[in-house]
Amino acid sequence: MNATLWNDALLVMIIGMGTVFVFLTVMIWAMDLNGKVLQFVNKIWPEEVPEAAKPARRAAQTSDDEEVALAIACAMAKAGKHAV
C-alpha cells in the first residue's frame, strides 16, 4: 500500500473525529447553560400549575355491578338472545 494514502486517511479520520468531539462538547455546554438560564427564569416567573378538576357526580348513584348487568342485558337483547 502507498504510505501517502495511509497518511491522508489518518488525517481525514483525525479531522472528522475532532470535529465531532468539538461539536458535542459545544452542544453539551450550550445545553448546560440553557438549563441554568431556565432555572433562573423559572424562579422569576414560575409556571402556574392548573388545579385538578373535580370529577362530576352521577345523578343516580348506581353500583358498577348494576351498570355491567344492564350493559350485558342490552347487548343480549340487541343480539336477540334470551337469558337462560
PyMOL Python script that loads the backbone (N, CA, C, O; Angstrom):
from pymol import cmd

cmd.read_pdbstr("""\
ATOM      1  N   MET A   1       0.837  -1.179   0.000  1.00  0.00           N
ATOM      2  CA  MET A   1       0.000   0.000   0.000  1.00  0.00           C
ATOM      3  C   MET A   1       0.878   1.236   0.000  1.00  0.00           C
ATOM      4  O   MET A   1       2.039   1.212   0.407  1.00  0.00           O
ATOM      5  N   ASN A   2       0.293   2.285  -0.460  1.00  0.00           N
ATOM      6  CA  ASN A   2       1.002   3.545  -0.547  1.00  0.00           C
ATOM      7  C   ASN A   2       0.929   4.256   0.810  1.00  0.00           C
ATOM      8  O   ASN A   2      -0.139   4.354   1.413  1.00  0.00           O
ATOM      9  N   ALA A   3       2.077   4.748   1.279  1.00  0.00           N
ATOM     10  CA  ALA A   3       2.136   5.398   2.594  1.00  0.00           C
ATOM     11  C   ALA A   3       1.375   6.716   2.601  1.00  0.00           C
ATOM     12  O   ALA A   3       0.858   7.115   3.644  1.00  0.00           O
ATOM     13  N   THR A   4       1.295   7.390   1.482  1.00  0.00           N
ATOM     14  CA  THR A   4       0.581   8.667   1.456  1.00  0.00           C
ATOM     15  C   THR A   4      -0.924   8.457   1.618  1.00  0.00           C
ATOM     16  O   THR A   4      -1.614   9.307   2.181  1.00  0.00           O
ATOM     17  N   LEU A   5      -1.438   7.315   1.118  1.00  0.00           N
ATOM     18  CA  LEU A   5      -2.862   7.020   1.310  1.00  0.00           C
ATOM     19  C   LEU A   5      -3.166   6.825   2.789  1.00  0.00           C
ATOM     20  O   LEU A   5      -4.185   7.303   3.287  1.00  0.00           O
ATOM     21  N   TRP A   6      -2.279   6.121   3.490  1.00  0.00           N
ATOM     22  CA  TRP A   6      -2.468   5.921   4.919  1.00  0.00           C
ATOM     23  C   TRP A   6      -2.399   7.241   5.668  1.00  0.00           C
ATOM     24  O   TRP A   6      -3.184   7.476   6.587  1.00  0.00           O
ATOM     25  N   ASN A   7      -1.481   8.092   5.291  1.00  0.00           N
ATOM     26  CA  ASN A   7      -1.357   9.393   5.937  1.00  0.00           C
ATOM     27  C   ASN A   7      -2.591  10.252   5.693  1.00  0.00           C
ATOM     28  O   ASN A   7      -3.087  10.916   6.603  1.00  0.00           O
ATOM     29  N   ASP A   8      -3.082  10.233   4.455  1.00  0.00           N
ATOM     30  CA  ASP A   8      -4.287  11.009   4.143  1.00  0.00           C
ATOM     31  C   ASP A   8      -5.506  10.465   4.897  1.00  0.00           C
ATOM     32  O   ASP A   8      -6.318  11.235   5.409  1.00  0.00           O
ATOM     33  N   ALA A   9      -5.626   9.141   4.962  1.00  0.00           N
ATOM     34  CA  ALA A   9      -6.753   8.530   5.669  1.00  0.00           C
ATOM     35  C   ALA A   9      -6.698   8.870   7.151  1.00  0.00           C
ATOM     36  O   ALA A   9      -7.725   9.181   7.754  1.00  0.00           O
ATOM     37  N   LEU A  10      -5.507   8.814   7.743  1.00  0.00           N
ATOM     38  CA  LEU A  10      -5.356   9.155   9.157  1.00  0.00           C
ATOM     39  C   LEU A  10      -5.698  10.620   9.409  1.00  0.00           C
ATOM     40  O   LEU A  10      -6.340  10.945  10.408  1.00  0.00           O
ATOM     41  N   LEU A  11      -5.276  11.502   8.512  1.00  0.00           N
ATOM     42  CA  LEU A  11      -5.571  12.925   8.648  1.00  0.00           C
ATOM     43  C   LEU A  11      -7.078  13.187   8.555  1.00  0.00           C
ATOM     44  O   LEU A  11      -7.622  13.960   9.343  1.00  0.00           O
ATOM     45  N   VAL A  12      -7.750  12.548   7.597  1.00  0.00           N
ATOM     46  CA  VAL A  12      -9.198  12.719   7.457  1.00  0.00           C
ATOM     47  C   VAL A  12      -9.921  12.182   8.696  1.00  0.00           C
ATOM     48  O   VAL A  12     -10.882  12.791   9.166  1.00  0.00           O
ATOM     49  N   MET A  13      -9.458  11.039   9.227  1.00  0.00           N
ATOM     50  CA  MET A  13     -10.073  10.468  10.415  1.00  0.00           C
ATOM     51  C   MET A  13      -9.901  11.395  11.614  1.00  0.00           C
ATOM     52  O   MET A  13     -10.849  11.599  12.372  1.00  0.00           O
ATOM     53  N   ILE A  14      -8.725  11.951  11.796  1.00  0.00           N
ATOM     54  CA  ILE A  14      -8.468  12.846  12.930  1.00  0.00           C
ATOM     55  C   ILE A  14      -9.303  14.116  12.806  1.00  0.00           C
ATOM     56  O   ILE A  14      -9.871  14.583  13.794  1.00  0.00           O
ATOM     57  N   ILE A  15      -9.380  14.673  11.609  1.00  0.00           N
ATOM     58  CA  ILE A  15     -10.177  15.888  11.413  1.00  0.00           C
ATOM     59  C   ILE A  15     -11.661  15.597  11.670  1.00  0.00           C
ATOM     60  O   ILE A  15     -12.338  16.390  12.325  1.00  0.00           O
ATOM     61  N   GLY A  16     -12.167  14.481  11.168  1.00  0.00           N
ATOM     62  CA  GLY A  16     -13.576  14.129  11.358  1.00  0.00           C
ATOM     63  C   GLY A  16     -13.911  13.873  12.818  1.00  0.00           C
ATOM     64  O   GLY A  16     -14.913  14.379  13.323  1.00  0.00           O
ATOM     65  N   MET A  17     -13.085  13.097  13.497  1.00  0.00           N
ATOM     66  CA  MET A  17     -13.350  12.803  14.902  1.00  0.00           C
ATOM     67  C   MET A  17     -13.172  14.052  15.759  1.00  0.00           C
ATOM     68  O   MET A  17     -13.893  14.236  16.739  1.00  0.00           O
ATOM     69  N   GLY A  18     -12.232  14.899  15.405  1.00  0.00           N
ATOM     70  CA  GLY A  18     -12.041  16.149  16.132  1.00  0.00           C
ATOM     71  C   GLY A  18     -13.232  17.072  15.968  1.00  0.00           C
ATOM     72  O   GLY A  18     -13.657  17.720  16.925  1.00  0.00           O
ATOM     73  N   THR A  19     -13.771  17.135  14.765  1.00  0.00           N
ATOM     74  CA  THR A  19     -14.950  17.964  14.515  1.00  0.00           C
ATOM     75  C   THR A  19     -16.138  17.470  15.334  1.00  0.00           C
ATOM     76  O   THR A  19     -16.849  18.277  15.935  1.00  0.00           O
ATOM     77  N   VAL A  20     -16.363  16.167  15.368  1.00  0.00           N
ATOM     78  CA  VAL A  20     -17.474  15.597  16.143  1.00  0.00           C
ATOM     79  C   VAL A  20     -17.263  15.871  17.632  1.00  0.00           C
ATOM     80  O   VAL A  20     -18.211  16.229  18.331  1.00  0.00           O
ATOM     81  N   PHE A  21     -16.032  15.707  18.128  1.00  0.00           N
ATOM     82  CA  PHE A  21     -15.745  15.952  19.541  1.00  0.00           C
ATOM     83  C   PHE A  21     -16.014  17.409  19.909  1.00  0.00           C
ATOM     84  O   PHE A  21     -16.628  17.687  20.939  1.00  0.00           O
ATOM     85  N   VAL A  22     -15.557  18.337  19.071  1.00  0.00           N
ATOM     86  CA  VAL A  22     -15.767  19.760  19.357  1.00  0.00           C
ATOM     87  C   VAL A  22     -17.260  20.085  19.316  1.00  0.00           C
ATOM     88  O   VAL A  22     -17.753  20.806  20.183  1.00  0.00           O
ATOM     89  N   PHE A  23     -17.987  19.565  18.324  1.00  0.00           N
ATOM     90  CA  PHE A  23     -19.417  19.826  18.231  1.00  0.00           C
ATOM     91  C   PHE A  23     -20.151  19.305  19.454  1.00  0.00           C
ATOM     92  O   PHE A  23     -20.987  20.012  20.018  1.00  0.00           O
ATOM     93  N   LEU A  24     -19.853  18.074  19.876  1.00  0.00           N
ATOM     94  CA  LEU A  24     -20.544  17.510  21.035  1.00  0.00           C
ATOM     95  C   LEU A  24     -20.191  18.277  22.306  1.00  0.00           C
ATOM     96  O   LEU A  24     -21.054  18.466  23.163  1.00  0.00           O
ATOM     97  N   THR A  25     -18.957  18.717  22.447  1.00  0.00           N
ATOM     98  CA  THR A  25     -18.558  19.494  23.616  1.00  0.00           C
ATOM     99  C   THR A  25     -19.317  20.816  23.664  1.00  0.00           C
ATOM    100  O   THR A  25     -19.817  21.204  24.720  1.00  0.00           O
ATOM    101  N   VAL A  26     -19.406  21.500  22.545  1.00  0.00           N
ATOM    102  CA  VAL A  26     -20.137  22.771  22.484  1.00  0.00           C
ATOM    103  C   VAL A  26     -21.619  22.542  22.746  1.00  0.00           C
ATOM    104  O   VAL A  26     -22.253  23.350  23.424  1.00  0.00           O
ATOM    105  N   MET A  27     -22.186  21.453  22.221  1.00  0.00           N
ATOM    106  CA  MET A  27     -23.602  21.164  22.423  1.00  0.00           C
ATOM    107  C   MET A  27     -23.893  20.892  23.901  1.00  0.00           C
ATOM    108  O   MET A  27     -24.897  21.376  24.424  1.00  0.00           O
ATOM    109  N   ILE A  28     -23.044  20.135  24.575  1.00  0.00           N
ATOM    110  CA  ILE A  28     -23.239  19.858  25.999  1.00  0.00           C
ATOM    111  C   ILE A  28     -23.123  21.148  26.799  1.00  0.00           C
ATOM    112  O   ILE A  28     -23.906  21.377  27.721  1.00  0.00           O
ATOM    113  N   TRP A  29     -22.168  21.982  26.462  1.00  0.00           N
ATOM    114  CA  TRP A  29     -22.001  23.271  27.150  1.00  0.00           C
ATOM    115  C   TRP A  29     -23.247  24.147  26.962  1.00  0.00           C
ATOM    116  O   TRP A  29     -23.729  24.771  27.908  1.00  0.00           O
ATOM    117  N   ALA A  30     -23.758  24.184  25.729  1.00  0.00           N
ATOM    118  CA  ALA A  30     -24.937  25.004  25.444  1.00  0.00           C
ATOM    119  C   ALA A  30     -26.172  24.479  26.185  1.00  0.00           C
ATOM    120  O   ALA A  30     -26.974  25.268  26.684  1.00  0.00           O
ATOM    121  N   MET A  31     -26.329  23.156  26.258  1.00  0.00           N
ATOM    122  CA  MET A  31     -27.476  22.588  26.965  1.00  0.00           C
ATOM    123  C   MET A  31     -27.378  22.858  28.466  1.00  0.00           C
ATOM    124  O   MET A  31     -28.391  23.123  29.113  1.00  0.00           O
ATOM    125  N   ASP A  32     -26.182  22.795  29.017  1.00  0.00           N
ATOM    126  CA  ASP A  32     -25.993  23.092  30.435  1.00  0.00           C
ATOM    127  C   ASP A  32     -26.308  24.561  30.722  1.00  0.00           C
ATOM    128  O   ASP A  32     -26.972  24.873  31.710  1.00  0.00           O
ATOM    129  N   LEU A  33     -25.837  25.452  29.867  1.00  0.00           N
ATOM    130  CA  LEU A  33     -26.116  26.875  30.024  1.00  0.00           C
ATOM    131  C   LEU A  33     -27.621  27.146  29.894  1.00  0.00           C
ATOM    132  O   LEU A  33     -28.175  27.948  30.646  1.00  0.00           O
ATOM    133  N   ASN A  34     -28.272  26.480  28.946  1.00  0.00           N
ATOM    134  CA  ASN A  34     -29.712  26.634  28.758  1.00  0.00           C
ATOM    135  C   ASN A  34     -30.469  26.184  30.005  1.00  0.00           C
ATOM    136  O   ASN A  34     -31.426  26.844  30.409  1.00  0.00           O
ATOM    137  N   GLY A  35     -30.063  25.083  30.617  1.00  0.00           N
ATOM    138  CA  GLY A  35     -30.710  24.614  31.838  1.00  0.00           C
ATOM    139  C   GLY A  35     -30.574  25.613  32.973  1.00  0.00           C
ATOM    140  O   GLY A  35     -31.529  25.841  33.716  1.00  0.00           O
ATOM    141  N   LYS A  36     -29.392  26.213  33.116  1.00  0.00           N
ATOM    142  CA  LYS A  36     -29.189  27.198  34.176  1.00  0.00           C
ATOM    143  C   LYS A  36     -30.018  28.456  33.937  1.00  0.00           C
ATOM    144  O   LYS A  36     -30.573  29.025  34.877  1.00  0.00           O
ATOM    145  N   VAL A  37     -30.101  28.889  32.683  1.00  0.00           N
ATOM    146  CA  VAL A  37     -30.901  30.070  32.352  1.00  0.00           C
ATOM    147  C   VAL A  37     -32.375  29.801  32.640  1.00  0.00           C
ATOM    148  O   VAL A  37     -33.063  30.660  33.191  1.00  0.00           O
ATOM    149  N   LEU A  38     -32.869  28.613  32.272  1.00  0.00           N
ATOM    150  CA  LEU A  38     -34.278  28.296  32.509  1.00  0.00           C
ATOM    151  C   LEU A  38     -34.588  28.166  33.999  1.00  0.00           C
ATOM    152  O   LEU A  38     -35.682  28.536  34.425  1.00  0.00           O
ATOM    153  N   GLN A  39     -33.657  27.653  34.798  1.00  0.00           N
ATOM    154  CA  GLN A  39     -33.873  27.603  36.244  1.00  0.00           C
ATOM    155  C   GLN A  39     -33.993  29.013  36.812  1.00  0.00           C
ATOM    156  O   GLN A  39     -34.835  29.266  37.674  1.00  0.00           O
ATOM    157  N   PHE A  40     -33.166  29.919  36.338  1.00  0.00           N
ATOM    158  CA  PHE A  40     -33.224  31.314  36.792  1.00  0.00           C
ATOM    159  C   PHE A  40     -34.540  31.962  36.377  1.00  0.00           C
ATOM    160  O   PHE A  40     -35.169  32.655  37.177  1.00  0.00           O
ATOM    161  N   VAL A  41     -34.958  31.743  35.140  1.00  0.00           N
ATOM    162  CA  VAL A  41     -36.202  32.322  34.637  1.00  0.00           C
ATOM    163  C   VAL A  41     -37.400  31.759  35.404  1.00  0.00           C
ATOM    164  O   VAL A  41     -38.343  32.494  35.698  1.00  0.00           O
ATOM    165  N   ASN A  42     -37.373  30.449  35.734  1.00  0.00           N
ATOM    166  CA  ASN A  42     -38.490  29.854  36.473  1.00  0.00           C
ATOM    167  C   ASN A  42     -38.574  30.372  37.898  1.00  0.00           C
ATOM    168  O   ASN A  42     -39.655  30.356  38.487  1.00  0.00           O
ATOM    169  N   LYS A  43     -37.473  30.829  38.469  1.00  0.00           N
ATOM    170  CA  LYS A  43     -37.530  31.431  39.798  1.00  0.00           C
ATOM    171  C   LYS A  43     -38.213  32.797  39.728  1.00  0.00           C
ATOM    172  O   LYS A  43     -38.935  33.180  40.650  1.00  0.00           O
ATOM    173  N   ILE A  44     -37.988  33.528  38.639  1.00  0.00           N
ATOM    174  CA  ILE A  44     -38.587  34.855  38.483  1.00  0.00           C
ATOM    175  C   ILE A  44     -40.053  34.741  38.081  1.00  0.00           C
ATOM    176  O   ILE A  44     -40.919  35.363  38.696  1.00  0.00           O
ATOM    177  N   TRP A  45     -40.331  33.945  37.044  1.00  0.00           N
ATOM    178  CA  TRP A  45     -41.695  33.762  36.547  1.00  0.00           C
ATOM    179  C   TRP A  45     -42.054  32.279  36.629  1.00  0.00           C
ATOM    180  O   TRP A  45     -41.898  31.558  35.644  1.00  0.00           O
ATOM    181  N   PRO A  46     -42.531  31.810  37.782  1.00  0.00           N
ATOM    182  CA  PRO A  46     -42.853  30.385  37.893  1.00  0.00           C
ATOM    183  C   PRO A  46     -44.061  30.024  37.044  1.00  0.00           C
ATOM    184  O   PRO A  46     -44.953  30.840  36.814  1.00  0.00           O
ATOM    185  N   GLU A  47     -44.064  28.807  36.597  1.00  0.00           N
ATOM    186  CA  GLU A  47     -45.156  28.323  35.762  1.00  0.00           C
ATOM    187  C   GLU A  47     -46.347  27.995  36.651  1.00  0.00           C
ATOM    188  O   GLU A  47     -46.189  27.364  37.695  1.00  0.00           O
ATOM    189  N   GLU A  48     -47.538  28.422  36.241  1.00  0.00           N
ATOM    190  CA  GLU A  48     -48.735  28.165  37.024  1.00  0.00           C
ATOM    191  C   GLU A  48     -49.148  26.706  36.869  1.00  0.00           C
ATOM    192  O   GLU A  48     -49.161  26.162  35.765  1.00  0.00           O
ATOM    193  N   VAL A  49     -49.486  26.086  37.996  1.00  0.00           N
ATOM    194  CA  VAL A  49     -49.934  24.699  37.990  1.00  0.00           C
ATOM    195  C   VAL A  49     -51.451  24.709  38.026  1.00  0.00           C
ATOM    196  O   VAL A  49     -52.040  25.226  38.975  1.00  0.00           O
ATOM    197  N   PRO A  50     -52.100  24.148  37.008  1.00  0.00           N
ATOM    198  CA  PRO A  50     -53.568  24.160  36.993  1.00  0.00           C
ATOM    199  C   PRO A  50     -54.117  23.271  38.099  1.00  0.00           C
ATOM    200  O   PRO A  50     -53.551  22.224  38.416  1.00  0.00           O
ATOM    201  N   GLU A  51     -55.233  23.710  38.681  1.00  0.00           N
ATOM    202  CA  GLU A  51     -55.876  22.944  39.747  1.00  0.00           C
ATOM    203  C   GLU A  51     -56.620  21.776  39.128  1.00  0.00           C
ATOM    204  O   GLU A  51     -57.292  21.927  38.107  1.00  0.00           O
ATOM    205  N   ALA A  52     -56.502  20.627  39.741  1.00  0.00           N
ATOM    206  CA  ALA A  52     -57.147  19.426  39.213  1.00  0.00           C
ATOM    207  C   ALA A  52     -58.664  19.588  39.274  1.00  0.00           C
ATOM    208  O   ALA A  52     -59.210  20.025  40.287  1.00  0.00           O
ATOM    209  N   ALA A  53     -59.328  19.237  38.193  1.00  0.00           N
ATOM    210  CA  ALA A  53     -60.786  19.341  38.125  1.00  0.00           C
ATOM    211  C   ALA A  53     -61.413  18.223  38.947  1.00  0.00           C
ATOM    212  O   ALA A  53     -60.945  17.085  38.932  1.00  0.00           O
ATOM    213  N   LYS A  54     -62.467  18.561  39.655  1.00  0.00           N
ATOM    214  CA  LYS A  54     -63.163  17.562  40.457  1.00  0.00           C
ATOM    215  C   LYS A  54     -64.020  16.713  39.536  1.00  0.00           C
ATOM    216  O   LYS A  54     -64.633  17.237  38.606  1.00  0.00           O
ATOM    217  N   PRO A  55     -64.074  15.406  39.781  1.00  0.00           N
ATOM    218  CA  PRO A  55     -64.902  14.553  38.918  1.00  0.00           C
ATOM    219  C   PRO A  55     -66.378  14.868  39.105  1.00  0.00           C
ATOM    220  O   PRO A  55     -66.828  15.156  40.213  1.00  0.00           O
ATOM    221  N   ALA A  56     -67.121  14.811  38.012  1.00  0.00           N
ATOM    222  CA  ALA A  56     -68.559  15.099  38.055  1.00  0.00           C
ATOM    223  C   ALA A  56     -69.276  13.950  38.751  1.00  0.00           C
ATOM    224  O   ALA A  56     -68.958  12.780  38.538  1.00  0.00           O
ATOM    225  N   ARG A  57     -70.247  14.305  39.584  1.00  0.00           N
ATOM    226  CA  ARG A  57     -71.022  13.291  40.290  1.00  0.00           C
ATOM    227  C   ARG A  57     -72.147  12.804  39.390  1.00  0.00           C
ATOM    228  O   ARG A  57     -72.744  13.574  38.638  1.00  0.00           O
ATOM    229  N   ARG A  58     -72.418  11.529  39.482  1.00  0.00           N
ATOM    230  CA  ARG A  58     -73.508  10.962  38.704  1.00  0.00           C
ATOM    231  C   ARG A  58     -74.839  11.328  39.346  1.00  0.00           C
ATOM    232  O   ARG A  58     -74.944  11.453  40.566  1.00  0.00           O
ATOM    233  N   ALA A  59     -75.847  11.496  38.507  1.00  0.00           N
ATOM    234  CA  ALA A  59     -77.168  11.857  39.021  1.00  0.00           C
ATOM    235  C   ALA A  59     -77.733  10.726  39.862  1.00  0.00           C
ATOM    236  O   ALA A  59     -78.219  10.959  40.969  1.00  0.00           O
ATOM    237  N   ALA A  60     -77.675   9.522  39.357  1.00  0.00           N
ATOM    238  CA  ALA A  60     -78.182   8.371  40.097  1.00  0.00           C
ATOM    239  C   ALA A  60     -76.987   7.574  40.605  1.00  0.00           C
ATOM    240  O   ALA A  60     -76.117   7.182  39.828  1.00  0.00           O
ATOM    241  N   GLN A  61     -76.951   7.343  41.894  1.00  0.00           N
ATOM    242  CA  GLN A  61     -75.852   6.593  42.487  1.00  0.00           C
ATOM    243  C   GLN A  61     -76.111   5.098  42.287  1.00  0.00           C
ATOM    244  O   GLN A  61     -76.819   4.474  43.077  1.00  0.00           O
ATOM    245  N   THR A  62     -75.531   4.526  41.223  1.00  0.00           N
ATOM    246  CA  THR A  62     -75.683   3.100  40.956  1.00  0.00           C
ATOM    247  C   THR A  62     -74.325   2.434  41.103  1.00  0.00           C
ATOM    248  O   THR A  62     -73.285   3.064  40.909  1.00  0.00           O
ATOM    249  N   SER A  63     -74.348   1.180  41.439  1.00  0.00           N
ATOM    250  CA  SER A  63     -73.092   0.461  41.585  1.00  0.00           C
ATOM    251  C   SER A  63     -72.592   0.023  40.213  1.00  0.00           C
ATOM    252  O   SER A  63     -73.347  -0.001  39.241  1.00  0.00           O
ATOM    253  N   ASP A  64     -71.345  -0.313  40.153  1.00  0.00           N
ATOM    254  CA  ASP A  64     -70.762  -0.765  38.888  1.00  0.00           C
ATOM    255  C   ASP A  64     -71.360  -2.093  38.443  1.00  0.00           C
ATOM    256  O   ASP A  64     -71.481  -2.346  37.245  1.00  0.00           O
ATOM    257  N   ASP A  65     -71.740  -2.953  39.407  1.00  0.00           N
ATOM    258  CA  ASP A  65     -72.332  -4.245  39.059  1.00  0.00           C
ATOM    259  C   ASP A  65     -73.657  -4.063  38.338  1.00  0.00           C
ATOM    260  O   ASP A  65     -73.953  -4.786  37.387  1.00  0.00           O
ATOM    261  N   GLU A  66     -74.452  -3.106  38.783  1.00  0.00           N
ATOM    262  CA  GLU A  66     -75.734  -2.859  38.139  1.00  0.00           C
ATOM    263  C   GLU A  66     -75.537  -2.345  36.717  1.00  0.00           C
ATOM    264  O   GLU A  66     -76.285  -2.714  35.812  1.00  0.00           O
ATOM    265  N   GLU A  67     -74.533  -1.497  36.519  1.00  0.00           N
ATOM    266  CA  GLU A  67     -74.258  -0.971  35.179  1.00  0.00           C
ATOM    267  C   GLU A  67     -73.778  -2.074  34.253  1.00  0.00           C
ATOM    268  O   GLU A  67     -74.166  -2.112  33.085  1.00  0.00           O
ATOM    269  N   VAL A  68     -72.943  -2.969  34.755  1.00  0.00           N
ATOM    270  CA  VAL A  68     -72.448  -4.080  33.942  1.00  0.00           C
ATOM    271  C   VAL A  68     -73.592  -5.010  33.571  1.00  0.00           C
ATOM    272  O   VAL A  68     -73.695  -5.447  32.425  1.00  0.00           O
ATOM    273  N   ALA A  69     -74.449  -5.312  34.536  1.00  0.00           N
ATOM    274  CA  ALA A  69     -75.588  -6.186  34.261  1.00  0.00           C
ATOM    275  C   ALA A  69     -76.520  -5.561  33.227  1.00  0.00           C
ATOM    276  O   ALA A  69     -77.038  -6.251  32.349  1.00  0.00           O
ATOM    277  N   LEU A  70     -76.726  -4.262  33.338  1.00  0.00           N
ATOM    278  CA  LEU A  70     -77.579  -3.575  32.370  1.00  0.00           C
ATOM    279  C   LEU A  70     -76.958  -3.605  30.973  1.00  0.00           C
ATOM    280  O   LEU A  70     -77.670  -3.801  29.989  1.00  0.00           O
ATOM    281  N   ALA A  71     -75.653  -3.416  30.876  1.00  0.00           N
ATOM    282  CA  ALA A  71     -74.979  -3.442  29.580  1.00  0.00           C
ATOM    283  C   ALA A  71     -75.055  -4.828  28.956  1.00  0.00           C
ATOM    284  O   ALA A  71     -75.250  -4.952  27.747  1.00  0.00           O
ATOM    285  N   ILE A  72     -74.903  -5.875  29.772  1.00  0.00           N
ATOM    286  CA  ILE A  72     -74.998  -7.249  29.251  1.00  0.00           C
ATOM    287  C   ILE A  72     -76.417  -7.540  28.775  1.00  0.00           C
ATOM    288  O   ILE A  72     -76.609  -8.154  27.725  1.00  0.00           O
ATOM    289  N   ALA A  73     -77.408  -7.101  29.544  1.00  0.00           N
ATOM    290  CA  ALA A  73     -78.798  -7.332  29.158  1.00  0.00           C
ATOM    291  C   ALA A  73     -79.132  -6.612  27.853  1.00  0.00           C
ATOM    292  O   ALA A  73     -79.827  -7.162  26.998  1.00  0.00           O
ATOM    293  N   CYS A  74     -78.644  -5.400  27.702  1.00  0.00           N
ATOM    294  CA  CYS A  74     -78.901  -4.649  26.467  1.00  0.00           C
ATOM    295  C   CYS A  74     -78.226  -5.321  25.281  1.00  0.00           C
ATOM    296  O   CYS A  74     -78.808  -5.390  24.198  1.00  0.00           O
ATOM    297  N   ALA A  75     -77.024  -5.811  25.465  1.00  0.00           N
ATOM    298  CA  ALA A  75     -76.306  -6.472  24.371  1.00  0.00           C
ATOM    299  C   ALA A  75     -77.005  -7.763  23.978  1.00  0.00           C
ATOM    300  O   ALA A  75     -77.122  -8.072  22.793  1.00  0.00           O
ATOM    301  N   MET A  76     -77.468  -8.515  24.965  1.00  0.00           N
ATOM    302  CA  MET A  76     -78.168  -9.771  24.642  1.00  0.00           C
ATOM    303  C   MET A  76     -79.497  -9.505  23.950  1.00  0.00           C
ATOM    304  O   MET A  76     -79.887 -10.242  23.045  1.00  0.00           O
ATOM    305  N   ALA A  77     -80.202  -8.440  24.377  1.00  0.00           N
ATOM    306  CA  ALA A  77     -81.477  -8.098  23.740  1.00  0.00           C
ATOM    307  C   ALA A  77     -81.242  -7.660  22.292  1.00  0.00           C
ATOM    308  O   ALA A  77     -82.028  -7.987  21.403  1.00  0.00           O
ATOM    309  N   LYS A  78     -80.172  -6.929  22.067  1.00  0.00           N
ATOM    310  CA  LYS A  78     -79.852  -6.464  20.716  1.00  0.00           C
ATOM    311  C   LYS A  78     -79.493  -7.633  19.812  1.00  0.00           C
ATOM    312  O   LYS A  78     -79.822  -7.633  18.626  1.00  0.00           O
ATOM    313  N   ALA A  79     -78.809  -8.640  20.385  1.00  0.00           N
ATOM    314  CA  ALA A  79     -78.410  -9.799  19.595  1.00  0.00           C
ATOM    315  C   ALA A  79     -79.554 -10.783  19.411  1.00  0.00           C
ATOM    316  O   ALA A  79     -79.450 -11.711  18.608  1.00  0.00           O
ATOM    317  N   GLY A  80     -80.647 -10.589  20.149  1.00  0.00           N
ATOM    318  CA  GLY A  80     -81.801 -11.479  20.014  1.00  0.00           C
ATOM    319  C   GLY A  80     -81.680 -12.739  20.848  1.00  0.00           C
ATOM    320  O   GLY A  80     -82.424 -13.695  20.629  1.00  0.00           O
ATOM    321  N   LYS A  81     -80.767 -12.761  21.791  1.00  0.00           N
ATOM    322  CA  LYS A  81     -80.590 -13.939  22.652  1.00  0.00           C
ATOM    323  C   LYS A  81     -81.286 -13.662  23.977  1.00  0.00           C
ATOM    324  O   LYS A  81     -81.313 -12.530  24.461  1.00  0.00           O
ATOM    325  N   HIS A  82     -81.842 -14.708  24.546  1.00  0.00           N
ATOM    326  CA  HIS A  82     -82.520 -14.585  25.820  1.00  0.00           C
ATOM    327  C   HIS A  82     -81.712 -15.295  26.881  1.00  0.00           C
ATOM    328  O   HIS A  82     -81.060 -16.304  26.612  1.00  0.00           O
ATOM    329  N   ALA A  83     -81.757 -14.772  28.071  1.00  0.00           N
ATOM    330  CA  ALA A  83     -81.019 -15.386  29.170  1.00  0.00           C
ATOM    331  C   ALA A  83     -81.659 -16.701  29.554  1.00  0.00           C
ATOM    332  O   ALA A  83     -82.879 -16.848  29.488  1.00  0.00           O
ATOM    333  N   VAL A  84     -80.844 -17.653  29.954  1.00  0.00           N
ATOM    334  CA  VAL A  84     -81.338 -18.986  30.313  1.00  0.00           C
ATOM    335  C   VAL A  84     -81.749 -18.993  31.756  1.00  0.00           C
ATOM    336  O   VAL A  84     -82.195 -20.020  32.266  1.00  0.00           O
TER     337      VAL A  84
END
""", "prot")
cmd.dss("prot")
cmd.show_as("cartoon", "prot")
cmd.util.cbc("prot")
cmd.orient("prot")
